[in-house]
Amino acid sequence: MKLFQEIPVTRPATPLLDRVTFPADLRELDEAQLLQLANELREFLLYTVGQTGGHFGAGLGVVELSLAPHYPVDTPRGRPGWHVAHQSYPHKILTGRREAMLTIRKAGGLAAFNNRAESEYDCFGVGHSSTSISAALGMALAARAHGEDRRAVAIIGDGAMTAGMAFEALNHAAHTGADLLAILNDNQMSISRHERGLASYFARIWASRSYNHMREAGKRVLSRLPGPALEIARRTEEHMKGMVAPGTLFEELGFNYIGPVDGHDLPSLLSTLRNVRELKGAQLLHVMTVKGKGFAPAERDPVGYHAINKIDPAPRVAGTKPVPVRPKYQEVFGDWLCDMAWRDERLVGITPAMCEGSGMVEFARRFPARFHDVAIAEQHAVTLAAGLACENMKPVVAIYSTFLQRGYDQLIHDVALQNLDVLFAIDRAGLVGEDGPTHAGSFDLGYLRCVPNMVVMAPSDEDETRKLLSTGFLHHGPAAVRYPRGTGPGATIDPALEAVAIGKGVLRRAGREVAILGFGSMVAPALAAASALEASVADMRFVKPLDEELILELCASHSLLVTVEENAVAGGAGAAVAELLAARGIVMPLLVLGLPDRFLEHGKPQQMLHDVGLDAEGIEAAIRERLSAMRPSRWSAVSQL
């Protein structure tokens, strides 16, 4: 294997890779050529991600694992499925999308994650972790129902195996008797290293046809003998495997465990896959890989090279002043978390495998005994917080909006129903740009505000984020603060840790005729639109409870009420305002602006907001259109008097 030291800035020569458009082309190559193909694929991957930015280390680590399943298996008939597309860039290159890789994560280009609409080789759409075994089992059962002799393949990472969903699928799979191959891609980020030499040798034996014929024949003979002979033999095999491999758990769940196998040793990997292909029932192949494999800096720092920004080819001009860097919202949260933890020793920070992304690195360093990374286990994270709150602790769950959806039952049943002191710091609320709809936080205002006992807050800038985090933490009961990805408008941050009044918004601009109720990130574009309209703007701060007094005052003094939110319109903050007006019997023209009732594909965040009318220009245009529609009706009514 070639070890690369730098990311190519020009397209490398890849004569063998250029011959492979689809996996059928791959199967035309000699096995000996696959080693060169792997080197070319890795170098091409380095080049394309360097040009576009995006997920990096995971794809480098599965170059060989992306090649190998396509070689002995007639794909897409064989239904290979990745659990999450951080690893699927090599898969995309090998399945008809090589020349489109420079469009990945761009509007109209390739999706950041697997997408069924993009390719028949993307047999299941992914984005959230730990789904592949469940999906592959469904496909295997469907194949059996259709009378098709076809094996489904699920590729899942060791980190994804920490989710309960994966074990639910494993528990069910063996019970069904379906032909399913689960490939555990263990890059040693979550499961500890095992010695490979002897284990790899035994893995080849366990996957061999002769061993499995002997195994099945032995079962038939032993089953005819009186007493527990079959059970003794099964236990003997199980303990023998357990001496050299971590497969006992999977064997207990009913899988035939094979491994671990070196995932970068192509000949060994291919040989094992050929053997496994002939086996019936549930098989688990444990493959050891290295995240960032083949690129020396990524091998040394797999976390830092999880994803990269695109390489800027323009040299820095001497003497130019650096642009001031505004803190990201996750950094605002991380600073607040450390400050509040220093003040209140009851604070405990919890994250489901998003320590870096949520800005908790410094907190974990300074308060290690009060930091819990529960891995990819969102349900557990929420109920863990509930248990801590029962014992007079003050847990803060830092979680992305899209991932909190997975812990929704626990949020309702274990936190809100018991009215426990848990603060949810919800990052990546609203659109997330290049990551697309699987990671968008488009629904949290709707799914949170309907839950009794919840306080739901949407800060408009960095300073408001700190204030509302303090408000939620000091509140007695469950609370949520949702804030967007990236940077804010650049507000000066007050270092104080004081709360604001629950359910009270702030009038940011006094105007006439039109009153805009801005929620969260939409306050800034609302203010820009209001200056041209001479409109009033309120920073509502709270989605639940609403500032009823402020809303009613604005209704009395304006002709049109407008709500703006970076959330799905259906059931969101605007819907809450409409419900309030209806409950009070107030007849008032109301314009509700937010995300439309469809999933929005990936692109640049600002362009996406523009396309759905949630920038200053779009807000102004929508208001002018509504005013234009209102005025003729008024004039008509006047003429009839």
C-alpha positions in Angstrom: 0.0 0.0 0.0 1.3 3.4 -0.9 1.5 5.9 1.9 0.6 9.5 0.8 2.1 12.5 2.6 0.2 15.3 0.9 -3.2 16.0 -0.7 -2.8 16.3 -4.5 -3.9 19.7 -5.9 -4.2 18.5 -9.5 -6.0 15.4 -10.7 -3.6 12.4 -10.4 -3.1 9.9 -13.1 -5.4 6.9 -12.5 -5.3 4.7 -15.6 -6.7 1.6 -13.9 -9.4 3.5 -12.0 -10.4 5.3 -15.2 -11.4 1.9 -16.6 -13.8 1.2 -13.7 -17.1 3.1 -14.1 -19.3 0.4 -12.5 -18.6 -2.7 -10.4 -19.0 -4.9 -13.4 -15.9 -3.2 -14.8 -14.2 -4.0 -11.5 -14.9 -7.7 -11.9 -13.2 -7.7 -15.3 -9.8 -7.0 -13.6 -7.4 -9.6 -12.4 -7.2 -9.9 -8.7 -3.5 -8.8 -8.8 -4.6 -5.5 -10.3 -6.8 -4.6 -7.4 -3.8 -3.5 -5.2 -2.9 -0.9 -7.8 -6.6 0.0 -8.1 -6.8 0.6 -4.4 -3.8 3.0 -4.5 -5.3 4.9 -7.4 -8.7 5.1 -5.6 -7.1 6.4 -2.4 -5.1 9.1 -4.3 -8.2 10.1 -6.3 -10.2 10.3 -3.1 -7.5 12.6 -1.6 -7.7 14.9 -4.6 -11.5 15.2 -4.8 -12.0 15.8 -1.1 -9.2 18.3 -1.2 -11.1 20.2 -3.9 -14.6 20.0 -2.3 -14.0 19.5 1.4 -16.1 17.0 3.3 -15.8 13.8 5.2 -12.2 12.5 4.8 -10.7 10.0 7.2 -13.5 7.4 7.2 -13.4 7.0 3.4 -9.6 6.5 3.3 -10.0 3.8 5.9 -12.5 1.7 3.8 -10.9 1.8 0.3 -10.2 -1.9 0.4 -13.5 -2.7 2.1 -15.3 -0.7 -0.7 -13.6 -2.7 -3.4 -13.8 -6.2 -1.9 -17.6 -6.7 -1.7 -18.2 -5.8 -5.3 -15.6 -8.3 -6.6 -17.1 -11.6 -5.6 -20.7 -10.3 -5.4 -23.0 -9.4 -8.3 -23.9 -5.9 -7.1 -26.4 -4.2 -6.8 -28.2 -7.5 -6.8 -26.3 -8.4 -3.6 -27.6 -5.3 -1.8 -24.5 -3.9 -0.1 -25.5 -1.2 2.4 -23.4 1.3 4.4 -24.7 2.4 7.8 -23.7 6.0 7.3 -22.1 7.7 4.3 -19.0 9.2 6.0 -17.4 6.1 4.6 -19.2 5.9 1.2 -17.1 8.3 -0.9 -15.0 5.4 -2.4 -18.3 3.5 -2.9 -19.6 6.5 -4.9 -16.5 6.6 -7.1 -16.8 2.9 -7.9 -20.5 3.1 -8.8 -20.8 5.4 -11.7 -20.1 8.8 -10.0 -16.4 9.2 -10.3 -16.4 12.2 -12.5 -19.2 13.8 -10.5 -17.2 13.7 -7.2 -16.2 17.4 -7.6 -19.8 18.3 -7.2 -20.4 16.5 -3.9 -22.1 18.6 -1.2 -22.8 21.3 -3.8 -26.3 22.4 -4.8 -27.5 20.1 -7.7 -24.4 17.8 -7.2 -23.9 14.5 -5.4 -25.3 14.1 -1.9 -23.0 14.0 1.1 -24.6 10.7 2.1 -26.1 7.6 0.3 -29.2 8.5 -1.6 -31.6 6.0 -3.3 -32.6 8.6 -5.9 -28.9 9.0 -6.9 -27.9 5.4 -7.8 -29.3 1.9 -7.8 -26.1 1.0 -5.9 -27.3 3.1 -3.0 -29.7 0.5 -1.9 -30.7 2.4 1.3 -30.6 6.1 2.1 -28.5 6.9 5.1 -27.4 9.8 7.2 -28.1 8.8 10.8 -26.0 6.0 12.2 -26.7 2.3 13.0 -29.5 1.6 10.5 -27.8 -0.9 8.1 -28.4 -4.2 9.8 -32.2 -3.5 10.2 -32.5 -2.3 6.6 -30.4 -5.3 5.2 -32.5 -7.7 7.3 -35.6 -6.3 5.7 -34.1 -6.7 2.3 -33.1 -10.3 3.1 -36.6 -11.2 4.3 -38.1 -9.6 1.2 -35.8 -11.7 -1.0 -36.9 -14.8 0.7 -40.6 -13.8 0.3 -40.0 -13.3 -3.4 -38.2 -16.6 -3.7 -34.9 -15.0 -4.6 -31.6 -16.6 -3.7 -29.9 -13.4 -2.7 -27.8 -12.3 0.3 -28.1 -8.8 1.8 -24.9 -7.2 3.1 -24.8 -4.7 5.9 -21.6 -2.7 6.6 -21.6 -1.1 10.0 -18.9 0.7 12.0 -17.8 -0.1 15.5 -19.1 3.3 16.6 -22.5 2.6 15.1 -22.6 -0.7 17.0 -23.0 1.3 20.3 -26.5 2.2 19.3 -29.3 0.0 20.7 -30.9 -0.2 17.3 -28.0 -2.2 15.9 -28.4 -4.8 18.7 -32.1 -4.9 18.3 -31.5 -5.9 14.6 -28.8 -8.5 15.5 -31.2 -10.0 18.1 -33.9 -10.4 15.5 -31.8 -11.4 12.5 -30.7 -14.8 13.7 -34.2 -15.6 14.8 -35.5 -15.2 11.2 -33.0 -17.5 9.6 -32.5 -15.0 6.8 -29.3 -15.0 4.7 -27.6 -11.9 6.0 -24.0 -10.8 6.1 -23.1 -8.1 8.6 -19.6 -6.7 8.1 -18.4 -4.9 11.3 -15.9 -2.2 10.2 -13.8 -1.8 13.3 -11.5 1.2 12.9 -10.5 1.0 16.6 -12.2 4.3 17.4 -14.7 2.6 19.7 -13.7 -1.1 20.1 -10.2 -1.9 21.4 -7.5 -3.4 19.3 -7.1 -7.1 19.1 -4.0 -8.9 18.0 -4.3 -9.9 14.4 -2.0 -12.7 13.6 -3.5 -15.8 15.1 -7.0 -14.3 15.0 -6.7 -13.6 11.3 -5.5 -17.2 10.7 -8.5 -18.6 12.5 -10.9 -16.2 10.7 -9.8 -17.8 7.4 -10.5 -21.2 8.8 -13.9 -20.3 10.2 -15.0 -18.8 6.9 -13.8 -21.8 4.8 -16.2 -24.2 3.2 -14.5 -27.3 4.6 -14.7 -26.0 8.2 -18.4 -25.1 7.9 -19.3 -28.4 6.2 -17.6 -30.2 9.1 -19.4 -27.9 11.5 -22.9 -28.7 10.1 -22.2 -32.4 9.7 -21.1 -32.5 13.3 -24.3 -30.9 14.4 -26.3 -33.5 12.6 -24.4 -36.4 14.2 -24.4 -34.9 17.7 -28.1 -34.1 17.5 -28.9 -37.8 17.3 -26.9 -38.6 20.4 -28.5 -38.7 23.8 -27.7 -36.1 26.4 -26.2 -32.7 26.0 -23.6 -33.6 23.4 -24.6 -30.9 20.9 -24.7 -28.2 23.6 -21.2 -29.3 24.8 -19.8 -29.1 21.3 -21.4 -25.6 20.7 -19.9 -24.3 24.0 -16.5 -25.8 23.1 -16.5 -24.0 19.8 -17.7 -20.8 21.4 -14.9 -20.8 24.0 -12.3 -21.7 21.4 -13.3 -18.7 19.3 -13.4 -16.5 22.4 -9.8 -17.2 23.1 -8.6 -15.5 19.9 -11.5 -13.2 18.9 -14.1 -11.0 20.5 -17.0 -12.9 18.9 -18.7 -14.5 21.9 -21.5 -11.9 22.0 -22.3 -12.3 18.4 -22.3 -16.1 18.7 -24.7 -15.8 21.6 -27.0 -13.6 19.4 -27.1 -16.4 16.9 -24.5 -15.1 14.3 -21.7 -17.2 13.0 -18.8 -15.0 13.9 -15.7 -14.7 11.6 -12.7 -12.6 12.3 -11.1 -10.3 12.9 -9.7 -9.9 9.4 -7.2 -7.2 8.3 -9.4 -4.8 6.2 -6.4 -3.5 4.3 -5.2 -6.9 3.3 -7.1 -7.3 0.0 -6.2 -10.9 -0.8 -7.2 -12.1 2.7 -10.4 -10.0 2.6 -11.4 -11.3 -0.8 -10.7 -14.9 0.1 -12.8 -14.6 3.3 -15.7 -12.9 1.4 -15.7 -15.7 -1.2 -16.0 -18.2 1.5 -18.6 -16.3 3.5 -20.7 -15.9 0.3 -21.4 -19.7 0.3 -22.6 -19.8 3.9 -26.3 -19.7 4.8 -28.0 -17.9 7.6 -26.7 -15.0 9.7 -22.9 -14.3 9.4 -20.9 -11.5 11.0 -17.5 -10.7 9.5 -15.3 -8.6 11.8 -12.9 -6.4 9.7 -10.2 -4.3 11.3 -9.4 -1.0 9.5 -7.5 2.2 10.3 -9.3 5.5 9.9 -7.4 7.7 7.5 -5.4 4.8 6.2 -2.9 5.6 3.5 -2.6 9.4 4.3 0.1 9.8 7.0 -1.4 13.0 8.7 -4.8 11.4 9.0 -3.4 8.2 10.4 -1.7 10.2 13.2 -4.8 12.4 13.8 -8.0 10.5 12.8 -10.3 12.9 14.8 -8.8 16.0 13.3 -9.1 14.6 9.8 -12.6 13.3 10.2 -13.6 16.1 7.8 -11.6 18.8 6.1 -12.3 22.1 4.3 -11.4 22.4 0.7 -7.9 23.5 -0.1 -7.6 27.2 -1.0 -5.2 27.5 -4.0 -4.9 31.3 -3.7 -1.8 32.4 -1.8 -2.2 34.8 1.0 -1.4 38.4 0.0 1.4 39.9 2.1 0.3 42.7 4.3 -3.5 41.9 4.3 -5.2 42.1 7.6 -6.8 38.8 8.8 -10.5 38.8 8.9 -11.8 38.7 12.5 -13.0 35.2 13.4 -16.4 35.2 15.1 -17.0 32.3 17.5 -19.2 29.5 16.4 -22.3 28.8 18.3 -20.9 25.5 19.6 -17.9 27.5 21.0 -20.3 30.0 22.7 -22.0 26.9 24.3 -18.7 25.4 25.3 -17.5 28.6 27.0 -20.8 28.9 28.8 -20.7 25.3 29.9 -17.3 25.7 31.5 -18.3 28.9 33.2 -21.5 27.5 34.6 -19.8 24.3 35.7 -17.3 26.3 37.7 -20.1 28.2 39.4 -22.4 25.2 40.0 -20.8 21.9 40.9 -24.0 20.0 40.1 -23.7 20.6 36.4 -23.0 17.4 34.4 -22.3 17.5 30.6 -23.6 14.7 28.4 -23.1 14.1 24.7 -23.9 11.2 22.3 -20.5 11.0 20.5 -20.4 14.7 19.6 -17.8 16.1 22.0 -15.8 18.0 19.3 -18.8 19.0 17.3 -20.7 20.3 20.3 -17.8 22.3 21.6 -17.2 20.2 24.8 -13.5 19.5 24.4 -12.4 22.1 27.0 -15.2 21.1 29.4 -14.1 17.4 29.1 -10.5 18.4 29.9 -11.4 20.7 32.9 -14.2 18.6 34.4 -13.5 15.0 33.4 -15.5 13.5 36.3 -18.6 15.5 35.2 -18.4 14.7 31.5 -20.1 11.7 29.9 -19.7 10.7 26.2 -22.2 7.9 25.9 -21.3 7.1 22.2 -24.0 6.8 19.6 -26.8 6.2 22.1 -29.2 9.2 22.1 -31.9 7.4 23.9 -29.6 6.5 26.7 -28.2 10.0 26.8 -31.6 11.5 27.6 -32.6 8.9 30.2 -29.2 9.1 31.8 -29.8 12.8 32.2 -33.2 12.0 33.8 -31.6 9.7 36.3 -29.0 12.3 37.2 -31.7 14.9 37.7 -33.6 12.6 40.1 -30.6 12.9 42.4 -30.3 16.7 42.4 -27.8 17.0 39.6 -28.2 19.5 36.8 -27.5 17.6 33.5 -26.9 19.4 30.2 -27.4 17.3 27.1 -25.5 18.7 24.2 -27.1 17.2 21.1 -27.7 18.0 17.4 -31.3 18.7 16.6 -31.5 15.9 14.0 -30.1 13.4 16.6 -32.5 14.4 19.4 -35.3 13.0 17.3 -33.9 9.5 18.2 -34.4 10.3 21.9 -37.9 11.7 21.6 -39.7 9.0 23.5 -37.2 9.4 26.4 -37.6 13.2 26.3 -41.3 12.9 26.7 -41.6 9.9 29.1 -38.5 10.1 31.2 -37.8 13.9 31.4 -40.9 16.0 30.6 -43.5 13.7 32.2 -41.5 13.8 35.5 -40.8 17.5 35.1 -37.0 16.9 35.7 -34.3 19.6 35.6 -32.6 18.7 32.2 -31.3 21.3 29.8 -31.1 20.4 26.1 -28.5 22.4 24.3 -29.7 21.7 20.7 -27.0 22.5 18.1 -27.4 22.5 14.3 -31.0 23.8 14.5 -32.4 24.8 11.1 -30.7 24.2 7.8 -27.2 22.7 7.9 -26.1 23.3 4.3 -23.9 20.8 2.6 -24.9 17.9 4.9 -28.4 18.0 3.5 -31.8 16.9 4.8 -30.6 13.9 6.9 -28.8 16.3 9.2 -31.1 19.4 9.0 -32.7 20.5 12.3 -36.0 21.4 10.7 -38.5 20.0 13.1 -37.4 20.7 16.7 -39.6 23.6 17.4 -42.6 21.5 16.3 -41.8 18.4 18.2 -40.7 20.2 21.4 -43.4 22.8 21.9 -46.2 20.2 22.0 -44.6 18.5 25.0 -46.0 19.7 28.4 -43.6 21.2 30.9 -41.0 22.1 28.2 -39.6 25.6 27.9 -38.4 26.1 24.4 -36.0 29.0 23.5 -34.5 30.3 20.2 -31.7 32.8 20.7 -31.1 35.4 18.0 -27.3 35.9 18.4 -24.3 34.8 20.4 -25.1 36.9 23.5 -28.7 35.8 23.5 -27.5 32.2 23.3 -25.4 32.6 26.5 -28.3 34.4 28.3 -30.9 31.7 27.3 -28.6 28.8 28.2 -28.3 30.3 31.7 -32.1 30.8 31.8 -32.7 27.2 30.9 -30.2 25.9 33.3 -31.5 27.9 36.3 -35.1 27.0 35.4 -36.7 24.3 37.5 -37.9 21.8 34.9 -37.0 20.7 31.4 -35.8 23.3 29.0 -34.3 23.5 25.5 -32.2 26.1 23.8 -31.8 25.6 20.0 -29.2 27.4 18.0 -27.9 27.1 14.4 -24.7 25.7 12.9 -21.7 28.0 12.3 -21.3 31.6 13.3 -23.8 34.3 14.3 -24.1 38.0 13.5 -21.2 38.9 15.8 -22.9 40.2 18.9 -20.8 41.2 21.9 -21.1 38.6 24.6 -21.8 39.6 28.2 -19.8 37.2 30.4 -22.5 37.2 33.1 -24.5 34.1 33.8 -27.8 35.7 34.6 -31.3 34.5 33.5 -33.9 36.5 31.6 -37.6 36.4 32.4 -39.3 33.2 31.2 -41.6 33.9 28.3 -40.6 37.5 27.6 -39.4 38.8 24.3 -37.7 42.0 23.3 -38.9 44.7 20.9 -35.8 45.3 18.7 -37.3 47.9 16.3 -40.4 50.1 16.5 -42.2 50.7 13.3 -45.7 50.8 11.9 -48.3 48.8 10.0 -46.3 45.5 9.9 -45.0 43.7 13.0 -42.4 40.9 12.5 -42.1 38.3 15.2 -38.6 36.9 14.7 -37.6 33.5 16.2 -33.9 32.6 16.7 -31.7 33.0 13.6 -34.4 34.8 11.7 -34.2 38.0 13.8 -31.2 39.3 11.9 -32.8 39.1 8.4 -36.1 40.3 9.8 -34.4 43.5 11.0 -32.8 44.0 7.6 -36.1 43.6 5.9 -37.9 45.8 8.4 -35.7 48.8 7.7 -37.1 49.0 4.1 -40.6 48.4 5.3 -40.5 50.6 8.3 -41.8 47.6 10.2 -41.6 46.7 13.9 -39.4 43.7 14.9 -39.7 41.6 18.1 -37.0 39.1 19.1 -39.4 36.6 20.6 -36.7 34.5 22.4 -39.3 32.0 23.6 -41.3 29.6 21.4 -42.9 28.2 24.6 -44.2 30.0 26.5 -44.9 32.7 24.1 -44.8 36.4 25.1 -48.6 36.8 24.9 -48.5 40.4 26.2 -46.1 41.5 23.5 -48.0 39.8 20.7 -51.3 41.3 21.8 -49.7 44.8 22.0 -48.4 44.4 18.5 -51.7 43.1 17.2 -53.4 46.2 18.6 -51.0 48.7 16.9 -50.3 47.0 13.6 -52.3 45.9 10.5 -50.2 42.7 9.7 -48.5 40.2 11.9 -45.6 38.2 10.4 -43.8 35.3 12.0 -40.4 34.1 10.7 -38.6 30.9 11.8 -35.9 28.6 10.5 -38.1 25.6 11.2 -40.8 23.7 9.4 -43.9 25.9 9.2 -46.2 22.9 10.1 -46.5 22.9 13.9 -43.7 25.5 14.4 -43.5 28.9 16.1 -45.8 30.6 13.6 -48.4 27.9 14.2 -48.1 28.6 18.0 -48.9 32.3 17.3 -51.9 31.4 15.2 -53.2 29.1 17.9 -52.8 32.0 20.4 -54.8 34.4 18.2 -57.5 31.8 17.7 -57.8 31.0 21.4 -58.1 34.8 22.2 -60.7 35.2 19.4 -58.5 37.8 17.7 -59.1 38.3 13.9 -55.7 39.5 12.6 -54.0 39.1 9.2 -51.1 36.7 9.8 -48.3 35.7 7.5 -46.3 32.6 8.6 -42.8 32.3 7.0 -40.5 29.3 7.6 -39.3 26.1 5.9 -41.7 24.6 3.4 -43.3 21.2 3.7 -40.6 19.3 1.8 -37.1 18.0 2.4 -34.5 20.5 1.2 -31.5 19.1 -0.6 -27.9 20.2 0.2 -26.3 23.4 -0.8 -24.7 26.6 0.7 -26.8 27.7 3.7 -27.3 31.3 2.6 -28.3 30.1 -0.9 -30.8 27.6 0.6 -32.3 30.3 2.8 -32.6 32.6 -0.2 -34.3 29.9 -2.3 -37.0 29.4 0.4 -37.4 33.1 1.0 -35.8 33.3 4.4 -33.2 35.9 3.8 -33.9 39.7 4.1 -34.8 40.0 0.5 -37.3 37.1 0.6 -38.9 38.2 3.8 -39.4 41.7 2.4 -40.8 40.4 -0.8 -43.3 38.1 1.0 -44.5 40.9 3.2 -45.0 43.3 0.3 -46.9 40.6 -1.6 -49.2 40.1 1.4 -49.7 43.9 1.8 -50.5 44.2 -1.8 -53.1 41.5 -1.5 -54.7 43.1 1.6 -55.1 46.6 0.3 -57.4 46.1 -2.6 -59.9 44.3 -0.4 -59.9 47.2 2.0 -60.4 49.7 -0.8 -63.3 47.6 -2.1 -64.9 47.5 1.3 -64.6 51.3 1.6 -66.1 51.9 -1.9 -69.2 50.0 -0.9 -70.0 52.3 2.0 
